[in-house]
Amino acid sequence: MTTLTETLTTEEQTTLTQLEGTIRDGWHGFVTVGEALLTIRDQRL
């Protein structure tokens, strides 16, 4: 079975790794914003 990363070129794999880092770095902020939005909604603020 061939996985996606096995079919990527070296350049594509590098780009993917960088993008995954960006996603990982931004995840906490994304979750925090979502929680804030839920609180605003739930408390009808």
C-alpha positions as CSV (number, residue, x, y, z in Angstrom):
1,M,0.0,0.0,0.0
2,T,1.3,3.4,-0.9
3,T,0.8,6.3,1.5
4,L,0.4,9.9,0.5
5,T,3.9,10.9,1.8
6,E,5.5,8.2,-0.4
7,T,4.0,9.8,-3.5
8,L,5.2,13.4,-2.7
9,T,8.3,14.8,-4.1
10,T,11.0,16.1,-1.7
11,E,9.8,19.6,-2.3
12,E,6.2,18.7,-1.6
13,Q,7.1,16.9,1.5
14,T,9.1,19.9,2.8
15,T,6.1,22.2,2.1
16,L,3.7,19.8,3.8
17,T,5.9,19.6,6.9
18,Q,6.1,23.4,7.1
19,L,2.3,23.7,6.7
20,E,1.7,21.1,9.3
21,G,3.9,23.1,11.7
22,T,1.8,26.2,10.9
23,I,-1.4,24.3,11.7
24,R,0.1,22.9,14.9
25,D,1.2,26.4,16.0
26,G,-2.1,27.9,15.3
27,W,-4.3,25.2,16.8
28,H,-4.3,26.5,20.4
29,G,-5.5,29.9,19.2
30,F,-8.2,28.4,17.0
31,V,-9.5,26.4,20.0
32,T,-9.4,29.4,22.3
33,V,-11.4,31.5,19.8
34,G,-13.9,28.7,19.4
35,E,-14.4,28.5,23.2
36,A,-14.8,32.3,23.4
37,L,-17.5,32.2,20.7
38,L,-19.3,29.4,22.4
39,T,-19.3,31.4,25.7
40,I,-20.6,34.5,23.9
41,R,-23.4,32.4,22.4
42,D,-24.2,30.5,25.5
43,Q,-24.4,33.5,27.7
44,R,-26.1,35.5,25.0
45,L,-23.5,38.3,25.3
